[in-house]
Amino acid sequence: MRLAGKSAIITGAGSGVGRASALRFAAEGARVLVADVQKDWAAETVRLVKESGGEAIAQHCDVTVEEDVASTVAAAVEHFGRLDIMFNNAGVTGAKTGATFEDSTGEDWLRLTGINFGGVFHGCKHAVIRFKAQGDGGVIVNTGSVAGMVGFGSVVYGATKGAVNQMTKGLAIECAPFDIRVNAICPSAMPLTNFFMLDPDQPFSAPPDAMLESTSALQPLGRYITAEDCAAAAVFLASDEARNITGVLLPVDGGYVAA
């Protein structure tokens, strides 16, 4: 029960890392606001949390729209009385099989920067505003990526995650005097999440075994990264066990960055 008595917002919590984190945060005692642009996915996450004995509510949120994010923070405060943890997790890859940097379109750029970078900016901004109003600190966890640390994955995607990683470090220093901690998890390839959606019409379908094997081979430990791996890292960073940890980019990558 490392998050007992805490209230948390998790964006992109309708699937993947967000859903796994909602379940894990709730199991650790947190009251969770499940924020997602996909209403049905968010509702299913809430159902799973409640089925497991946890407490959660759903909120439609398009992280590219600042008013949506501000309303999400307000909803958490209205339902739970305060906000303790903001997990800015929503993101997309925009990867296209065989595509190179020069194949990227202006539309691709705007979508990736709007969701991956803009969404984190909005979440951080309104969490900080709320934490300062409460006056007793708070925790922000962002989902960065190893793609923002090394040349890994598509170029535009990596650039957006590099921006998230840098904002995490800069904001951690600026907010340290207010006891607001800011860290990021940086996953490697996660083939079992909707992050790699092979068929948009079947968003929760399992990938072929060959993809799992090739992804596993990327990691020195020989295992692909799961949503649950990321949720465990996020819980630690959100908990008081990490009370003296801020400005950290924590790779969840089976050793990829170290290799």
Residue frames as qw, qx, qy, qz and C-alpha x, y, z in Angstrom:
[[0.000, 0.886, 0.464, 0.000, 0.00, 0.00, 0.00],
 [0.523, -0.130, 0.039, 0.842, 2.74, 2.44, -1.00],
 [0.005, -0.276, -0.272, -0.922, 0.21, 4.95, -2.36],
 [0.245, -0.578, -0.764, 0.150, -2.39, 4.69, 0.40],
 [0.112, -0.769, -0.359, 0.517, -4.43, 7.84, 0.75],
 [0.157, -0.357, 0.377, 0.840, -3.05, 9.34, -2.46],
 [0.608, 0.651, 0.373, -0.261, -5.06, 10.51, -5.46],
 [0.366, -0.311, 0.602, 0.637, -3.63, 10.15, -8.94],
 [0.638, 0.647, 0.029, -0.417, -4.40, 11.06, -12.53],
 [0.513, -0.197, 0.715, 0.432, -3.09, 8.74, -15.25],
 [0.507, 0.598, -0.141, -0.605, -3.45, 9.91, -18.85],
 [0.533, 0.379, -0.691, -0.309, -3.72, 7.35, -21.60],
 [0.328, -0.245, 0.821, -0.397, -5.03, 4.95, -18.97],
 [0.815, 0.218, 0.074, -0.532, -7.43, 3.18, -21.30],
 [0.958, 0.256, -0.124, 0.043, -4.79, 0.72, -22.47],
 [0.673, 0.478, -0.358, 0.437, -1.18, -0.40, -22.26],
 [0.407, 0.119, -0.522, 0.740, 1.08, 1.20, -19.68],
 [0.293, -0.315, 0.115, -0.895, -1.73, 3.48, -18.54],
 [0.811, -0.283, -0.281, -0.428, -4.14, 0.64, -17.81],
 [0.781, -0.038, -0.528, 0.332, -1.47, -1.46, -16.10],
 [0.226, 0.218, -0.401, 0.860, -0.49, 1.55, -14.02],
 [0.516, -0.377, -0.039, -0.769, -4.08, 2.30, -13.04],
 [0.882, -0.240, -0.383, -0.134, -4.43, -1.26, -11.77],
 [0.678, 0.039, -0.466, 0.567, -1.09, -1.14, -9.95],
 [0.007, -0.351, 0.245, -0.904, -1.63, 2.32, -8.44],
 [0.672, -0.389, -0.125, -0.617, -5.06, 1.25, -7.17],
 [0.879, -0.154, -0.439, 0.105, -3.62, -1.98, -5.75],
 [0.505, 0.096, -0.411, 0.753, -1.11, 0.18, -3.87],
 [0.194, -0.568, -0.600, 0.529, -3.96, 2.19, -2.32],
 [0.031, -0.174, 0.148, 0.973, -4.35, 5.15, -4.67],
 [0.448, 0.652, 0.516, -0.328, -7.63, 6.58, -5.86],
 [0.376, -0.114, 0.580, 0.714, -7.23, 6.85, -9.62],
 [0.487, 0.677, 0.131, -0.536, -8.70, 9.10, -12.25],
 [0.611, 0.093, 0.672, 0.409, -8.49, 7.19, -15.52],
 [0.264, 0.749, -0.042, -0.606, -8.06, 9.77, -18.29],
 [0.437, -0.008, 0.753, 0.492, -8.22, 8.79, -21.94],
 [0.303, 0.282, -0.291, -0.863, -9.51, 10.08, -25.26],
 [0.449, -0.073, -0.815, -0.360, -11.11, 6.65, -25.80],
 [0.540, -0.360, 0.248, -0.719, -14.15, 6.65, -23.50],
 [0.941, -0.081, -0.207, -0.254, -14.87, 2.91, -23.81],
 [0.697, 0.253, -0.533, 0.408, -11.28, 1.98, -23.03],
 [0.037, -0.410, 0.470, -0.781, -11.29, 4.24, -19.97],
 [0.742, -0.276, 0.072, -0.606, -14.55, 2.74, -18.74],
 [0.928, 0.039, -0.370, 0.003, -13.11, -0.77, -19.07],
 [0.429, 0.340, -0.566, 0.616, -10.03, 0.21, -17.06],
 [0.373, -0.369, 0.345, -0.778, -12.28, 1.57, -14.31],
 [0.900, -0.142, -0.148, -0.384, -14.25, -1.67, -14.35],
 [0.805, 0.175, -0.497, 0.272, -11.07, -3.71, -13.97],
 [0.126, 0.394, -0.518, 0.749, -9.85, -1.53, -11.11],
 [0.595, -0.301, 0.222, -0.711, -13.15, -1.83, -9.25],
 [0.927, 0.009, -0.327, -0.185, -13.28, -5.56, -9.93],
 [0.665, 0.202, -0.541, 0.474, -9.92, -5.81, -8.17],
 [0.517, -0.639, -0.477, 0.311, -11.21, -3.86, -5.18],
 [0.381, -0.102, -0.020, 0.918, -9.75, -0.47, -6.08],
 [0.137, 0.799, 0.402, -0.425, -11.24, 2.98, -6.50],
 [0.299, -0.082, 0.469, 0.827, -11.30, 4.75, -9.87],
 [0.412, 0.726, 0.357, -0.420, -13.32, 7.11, -12.04],
 [0.579, 0.286, 0.496, 0.580, -13.14, 7.75, -15.79],
 [0.075, 0.809, 0.078, -0.578, -12.66, 11.10, -17.50],
 [0.692, 0.595, 0.269, 0.306, -12.58, 11.86, -21.21],
 [0.268, -0.838, 0.190, 0.436, -9.40, 13.78, -21.92],
 [0.731, 0.591, 0.062, 0.336, -7.69, 14.82, -25.12],
 [0.625, -0.535, -0.029, 0.567, -4.24, 15.78, -23.84],
 [0.418, 0.252, 0.296, 0.821, -3.61, 18.02, -26.85],
 [0.177, -0.731, -0.323, -0.574, -6.38, 20.32, -25.58],
 [0.197, 0.242, -0.558, 0.769, -5.28, 22.32, -22.55],
 [0.531, -0.278, 0.112, -0.792, -8.84, 22.88, -21.37],
 [0.878, -0.105, -0.418, -0.208, -9.40, 19.11, -21.29],
 [0.619, 0.100, -0.594, 0.504, -6.35, 18.62, -19.09],
 [0.087, -0.272, 0.365, -0.886, -7.31, 21.47, -16.78],
 [0.721, -0.231, -0.105, -0.644, -10.80, 19.98, -16.46],
 [0.831, -0.014, -0.553, 0.062, -9.30, 16.57, -15.69],
 [0.332, 0.157, -0.580, 0.727, -7.28, 18.02, -12.81],
 [0.382, -0.233, 0.179, -0.876, -10.39, 19.81, -11.56],
 [0.823, -0.150, -0.365, -0.409, -12.39, 16.56, -11.74],
 [0.670, 0.033, -0.648, 0.361, -9.79, 14.71, -9.66],
 [0.065, 0.156, -0.469, 0.867, -9.91, 17.43, -7.01],
 [0.584, -0.203, -0.063, -0.783, -13.70, 17.43, -7.03],
 [0.868, -0.112, -0.424, -0.233, -13.94, 13.65, -6.60],
 [0.800, -0.071, -0.461, 0.376, -10.95, 12.99, -4.35],
 [0.431, -0.870, -0.171, 0.168, -10.49, 16.30, -2.56],
 [0.206, -0.819, 0.414, 0.340, -6.93, 16.87, -3.80],
 [0.842, 0.498, -0.201, 0.045, -4.31, 15.73, -6.30],
 [0.640, -0.644, 0.383, 0.171, -1.10, 14.00, -5.23],
 [0.512, -0.213, 0.691, 0.463, 0.25, 12.32, -8.37],
 [0.587, 0.675, -0.038, -0.445, 0.12, 13.28, -12.03],
 [0.598, -0.150, 0.704, 0.353, 1.24, 10.53, -14.41],
 [0.455, 0.679, -0.176, -0.548, 1.54, 12.02, -17.91],
 [0.579, -0.146, 0.784, 0.169, 1.55, 8.77, -19.83],
 [0.677, 0.624, 0.348, -0.178, -0.47, 9.33, -23.02],
 [0.080, -0.633, 0.548, 0.541, 1.59, 8.97, -26.20],
 [0.863, 0.446, 0.197, -0.131, 1.72, 7.58, -29.71],
 [0.645, -0.266, 0.472, 0.539, 4.53, 6.33, -31.95],
 [0.439, 0.770, -0.064, -0.459, 3.29, 7.37, -35.36],
 [0.295, -0.408, 0.783, 0.365, 5.62, 4.71, -36.74],
 [0.794, 0.465, -0.001, -0.393, 4.93, 3.45, -40.25],
 [0.860, -0.105, 0.443, 0.230, 6.51, 0.26, -41.52],
 [0.693, 0.281, 0.349, 0.564, 9.45, 1.04, -43.78],
 [0.123, 0.955, 0.170, 0.208, 9.03, 4.82, -43.47],
 [0.614, 0.051, -0.180, 0.767, 12.09, 7.07, -43.20],
 [0.183, -0.505, -0.291, 0.792, 12.48, 10.56, -41.74],
 [0.065, 0.183, -0.339, -0.921, 11.82, 12.25, -45.07],
 [0.221, -0.362, -0.823, -0.377, 8.55, 10.34, -45.38],
 [0.146, -0.504, -0.627, 0.576, 7.23, 12.19, -42.32],
 [0.072, 0.661, 0.456, 0.591, 4.52, 14.71, -43.13],
 [0.066, -0.371, 0.237, -0.896, 3.61, 17.97, -41.47],
 [0.733, -0.382, -0.188, -0.531, 0.51, 16.23, -40.18],
 [0.844, -0.111, -0.465, 0.241, 2.65, 13.49, -38.63],
 [0.373, 0.237, -0.383, 0.811, 4.82, 16.10, -36.92],
 [0.337, -0.398, 0.088, -0.848, 1.89, 18.03, -35.49],
 [0.837, -0.321, -0.317, -0.310, 0.18, 14.88, -34.21],
 [0.792, -0.056, -0.454, 0.405, 3.28, 13.54, -32.47],
 [0.236, 0.232, -0.336, 0.882, 4.33, 16.84, -30.96],
 [0.464, -0.423, -0.096, -0.772, 0.76, 17.63, -29.93],
 [0.874, -0.352, -0.268, -0.202, 0.22, 14.37, -28.07],
 [0.841, -0.054, -0.344, 0.415, 3.67, 13.34, -26.90],
 [0.388, 0.110, -0.248, 0.881, 5.11, 16.73, -26.01],
 [0.260, -0.402, -0.098, -0.872, 2.11, 19.03, -25.79],
 [0.737, -0.443, -0.436, -0.265, 0.16, 16.55, -23.68],
 [0.702, -0.230, -0.422, 0.526, 2.98, 16.29, -21.15],
 [0.166, 0.235, -0.102, 0.952, 3.37, 20.07, -21.12],
 [0.474, -0.474, -0.235, -0.704, -0.32, 20.54, -20.35],
 [0.802, -0.397, -0.447, 0.002, -0.28, 17.85, -17.67],
 [0.586, -0.068, -0.352, 0.726, 2.82, 19.20, -15.97],
 [0.001, 0.356, 0.002, 0.934, 1.56, 22.78, -16.07],
 [0.571, -0.485, -0.204, -0.630, -1.80, 22.10, -14.47],
 [0.812, -0.312, -0.446, 0.209, -0.40, 19.64, -11.96],
 [0.456, 0.068, -0.298, 0.836, 2.15, 22.23, -10.81],
 [0.240, -0.436, -0.076, -0.864, -0.55, 24.88, -10.52],
 [0.757, -0.462, -0.326, -0.326, -2.60, 22.53, -8.34],
 [0.778, -0.165, -0.418, 0.439, 0.33, 21.35, -6.24],
 [0.260, 0.216, -0.227, 0.913, 1.43, 24.91, -5.50],
 [0.450, -0.474, -0.151, -0.741, -2.15, 25.83, -4.53],
 [0.840, -0.392, -0.370, -0.063, -2.27, 22.89, -2.11],
 [0.115, -0.865, 0.367, -0.323, 1.09, 23.94, -0.70],
 [0.699, -0.482, 0.517, -0.107, 2.40, 20.54, 0.36],
 [0.185, -0.421, 0.810, 0.364, 4.27, 19.21, -2.66],
 [0.833, 0.368, 0.171, -0.375, 3.32, 16.61, -5.23],
 [0.523, -0.250, 0.733, 0.356, 4.65, 14.11, -7.72],
 [0.644, 0.611, -0.142, -0.437, 4.79, 14.15, -11.51],
 [0.588, -0.173, 0.734, 0.293, 5.78, 11.07, -13.49],
 [0.514, 0.616, -0.231, -0.550, 6.15, 11.38, -17.25],
 [0.877, 0.119, 0.440, 0.153, 6.44, 8.63, -19.84],
 [0.103, 0.757, -0.476, -0.435, 9.56, 9.43, -21.82],
 [0.957, 0.285, 0.045, -0.041, 11.40, 6.83, -23.86],
 [0.682, -0.340, 0.396, 0.512, 14.81, 5.41, -24.58],
 [0.525, 0.590, 0.410, 0.457, 14.12, 6.89, -28.03],
 [0.020, -0.975, -0.035, -0.218, 14.68, 10.27, -26.41],
 [0.591, -0.713, 0.334, 0.175, 18.01, 9.16, -24.94],
 [0.428, -0.284, 0.701, 0.494, 19.65, 7.44, -27.92],
 [0.387, 0.325, -0.449, -0.737, 19.01, 7.15, -31.65],
 [0.145, 0.117, 0.980, -0.072, 16.28, 4.52, -31.32],
 [0.293, 0.625, 0.686, -0.228, 12.99, 4.33, -33.18],
 [0.374, 0.726, 0.393, 0.423, 11.54, 6.83, -35.62],
 [0.401, 0.182, -0.131, 0.888, 13.26, 10.22, -35.70],
 [0.255, -0.515, -0.121, -0.809, 10.27, 12.47, -35.08],
 [0.772, -0.511, -0.350, -0.142, 8.98, 10.23, -32.29],
 [0.738, -0.151, -0.302, 0.585, 12.42, 10.25, -30.67],
 [0.183, 0.356, -0.053, 0.915, 12.56, 14.03, -30.89],
 [0.501, -0.593, -0.196, -0.599, 9.26, 14.38, -29.03],
 [0.849, -0.435, -0.283, 0.101, 10.44, 12.02, -26.32],
 [0.578, 0.118, -0.220, 0.777, 13.75, 13.86, -26.07],
 [0.134, -0.524, -0.030, -0.841, 11.70, 16.98, -25.41],
 [0.743, -0.550, -0.249, -0.288, 9.75, 15.17, -22.68],
 [0.825, -0.175, -0.301, 0.446, 12.96, 13.95, -21.10],
 [0.353, 0.265, -0.150, 0.885, 14.48, 17.44, -21.06],
 [0.375, -0.578, -0.119, -0.715, 11.32, 19.06, -19.70],
 [0.827, -0.436, -0.355, 0.007, 11.31, 16.46, -16.92],
 [0.683, -0.091, -0.267, 0.674, 14.81, 17.44, -15.81],
 [0.119, 0.369, -0.006, 0.922, 14.28, 21.18, -16.13],
 [0.529, -0.573, -0.235, -0.580, 10.97, 21.15, -14.28],
 [0.805, -0.344, -0.425, 0.230, 12.43, 18.98, -11.52],
 [0.476, 0.010, -0.247, 0.844, 14.97, 21.66, -10.70],
 [0.136, -0.398, -0.111, -0.901, 12.51, 24.55, -10.95],
 [0.666, -0.482, -0.284, -0.493, 9.96, 22.79, -8.73],
 [0.641, -0.017, -0.651, 0.407, 12.35, 21.34, -6.15],
 [0.035, 0.177, -0.432, 0.884, 11.89, 24.29, -3.74],
 [0.613, -0.158, 0.002, -0.774, 8.16, 23.47, -3.65],
 [0.426, -0.171, 0.866, -0.197, 8.77, 19.76, -2.88],
 [0.806, 0.444, 0.097, -0.380, 7.31, 18.83, -6.25],
 [0.476, -0.346, 0.742, 0.321, 9.22, 15.85, -7.64],
 [0.689, 0.596, -0.084, -0.405, 9.37, 15.25, -11.40],
 [0.391, -0.355, 0.813, 0.247, 10.72, 12.04, -12.94],
 [0.697, 0.402, -0.268, -0.529, 10.21, 10.00, -16.09],
 [0.771, -0.073, 0.628, 0.079, 10.14, 6.34, -16.99],
 [0.317, 0.636, -0.485, -0.509, 11.84, 5.60, -20.31],
 [0.852, 0.054, 0.509, -0.114, 10.64, 2.32, -21.78],
 [0.071, -0.307, 0.773, 0.551, 12.12, 0.40, -24.66],
 [0.434, -0.003, -0.629, -0.645, 10.00, -1.56, -27.15],
 [0.410, 0.041, 0.716, -0.564, 6.70, -2.84, -25.71],
 [0.198, 0.022, -0.779, -0.594, 5.08, -5.21, -28.23],
 [0.161, -0.405, -0.898, 0.053, 2.12, -6.20, -26.05],
 [0.053, 0.563, 0.390, -0.727, 0.65, -2.71, -25.71],
 [0.463, 0.769, 0.440, 0.008, -1.48, -0.68, -28.10],
 [0.156, -0.784, 0.300, 0.521, 1.62, 1.43, -28.63],
 [0.011, -0.280, 0.800, 0.531, 2.34, -0.94, -31.51],
 [0.637, 0.356, 0.478, -0.490, -1.13, -1.32, -32.98],
 [0.264, -0.111, 0.802, 0.525, -0.78, -3.59, -36.00],
 [0.067, -0.445, -0.744, -0.495, -4.49, -3.42, -36.84],
 [0.152, -0.138, 0.228, -0.952, -6.49, -0.35, -35.73],
 [0.678, -0.211, -0.336, -0.619, -9.66, -2.43, -36.01],
 [0.875, -0.301, -0.377, 0.052, -8.31, -4.91, -33.45],
 [0.021, 0.839, -0.334, 0.428, -6.50, -2.70, -30.92],
 [0.567, -0.566, 0.528, -0.280, -6.01, -5.34, -28.22],
 [0.971, 0.214, -0.094, -0.053, -4.92, -8.22, -30.43],
 [0.693, -0.536, 0.379, 0.298, -1.66, -10.03, -29.69],
 [0.315, 0.750, -0.477, -0.332, 1.27, -9.57, -32.11],
 [0.921, 0.232, -0.309, -0.040, 2.80, -12.55, -33.92],
 [0.854, -0.455, 0.077, 0.241, 5.40, -14.62, -32.08],
 [0.708, 0.326, 0.073, 0.623, 8.09, -13.52, -34.53],
 [0.022, 0.806, -0.013, 0.592, 7.60, -9.92, -33.42],
 [0.688, -0.710, 0.079, -0.129, 7.87, -10.87, -29.76],
 [0.902, -0.122, 0.105, 0.402, 11.08, -12.77, -30.45],
 [0.522, 0.516, 0.055, 0.677, 12.69, -9.97, -32.44],
 [0.236, -0.844, 0.029, -0.480, 11.74, -7.40, -29.82],
 [0.831, -0.547, 0.069, 0.068, 13.17, -9.56, -27.04],
 [0.832, 0.142, 0.062, 0.532, 16.44, -9.79, -28.94],
 [0.198, 0.806, -0.021, 0.557, 16.84, -5.99, -28.78],
 [0.493, -0.788, 0.198, -0.310, 17.25, -6.10, -25.00],
 [0.240, 0.524, -0.784, 0.228, 20.48, -7.42, -23.42],
 [0.455, -0.169, 0.727, -0.486, 18.37, -9.24, -20.82],
 [0.077, -0.001, -0.925, -0.373, 16.57, -11.00, -23.66],
 [0.061, 0.550, 0.803, -0.220, 13.04, -10.06, -22.58],
 [0.033, 0.552, 0.361, 0.751, 10.63, -7.59, -24.17],
 [0.024, -0.025, 0.443, -0.896, 9.27, -4.82, -21.97],
 [0.167, -0.540, -0.813, -0.140, 5.75, -5.17, -20.59],
 [0.221, -0.706, -0.165, -0.653, 3.24, -2.58, -19.44],
 [0.762, -0.611, -0.214, -0.001, 3.51, -4.09, -15.97],
 [0.706, -0.027, -0.122, 0.697, 7.28, -3.46, -15.94],
 [0.136, 0.455, 0.071, 0.877, 6.59, 0.22, -16.58],
 [0.529, -0.684, -0.267, -0.426, 3.79, 0.35, -14.00],
 [0.806, -0.419, -0.257, 0.331, 6.13, -1.02, -11.34],
 [0.503, 0.107, -0.051, 0.856, 8.71, 1.66, -12.12],
 [0.130, -0.572, -0.207, -0.783, 6.06, 4.39, -12.10],
 [0.676, -0.647, -0.330, -0.127, 4.70, 3.26, -8.72],
 [0.722, -0.260, -0.203, 0.608, 8.17, 3.46, -7.20],
 [0.291, 0.239, 0.059, 0.924, 8.79, 6.97, -8.54],
 [0.335, -0.601, -0.304, -0.659, 5.35, 8.09, -7.38],
 [0.736, -0.533, -0.413, 0.052, 5.78, 6.68, -3.88],
 [0.328, -0.912, 0.214, -0.117, 7.46, 8.15, -0.81],
 [0.886, -0.203, 0.246, 0.337, 10.17, 5.53, -1.23],
 [0.589, 0.385, 0.225, 0.674, 11.49, 7.87, -3.94],
 [0.168, -0.934, -0.281, 0.143, 11.12, 11.03, -1.85],
 [0.301, -0.754, 0.306, 0.498, 14.70, 12.07, -2.58],
 [0.475, 0.076, 0.680, 0.553, 14.61, 11.21, -6.28],
 [0.361, 0.822, 0.270, -0.347, 13.81, 13.93, -8.81],
 [0.262, 0.798, -0.381, -0.387, 14.94, 14.80, -12.32],
 [0.418, -0.280, 0.849, 0.163, 15.61, 11.13, -13.11],
 [0.692, 0.352, -0.363, -0.515, 15.06, 9.44, -16.47],
 [0.579, -0.279, 0.747, -0.167, 14.60, 5.80, -15.48],
 [0.439, 0.304, -0.697, -0.479, 15.16, 3.38, -18.37],
 [0.756, -0.006, 0.577, -0.311, 12.88, 0.35, -18.38],
 [0.568, 0.673, -0.338, -0.331, 14.74, -1.27, -21.20],
 [0.994, -0.023, 0.085, 0.071, 16.38, -4.56, -20.29],
 [0.632, -0.463, 0.300, 0.544, 19.78, -2.85, -20.47],
 [0.610, 0.650, 0.329, 0.312, 19.39, -1.37, -23.96],
 [0.080, 0.980, -0.087, 0.157, 20.75, 2.09, -23.12],
 [0.555, -0.700, 0.436, 0.108, 23.67, 0.64, -21.17],
 [0.879, 0.130, 0.384, 0.250, 24.78, -1.60, -24.05]]
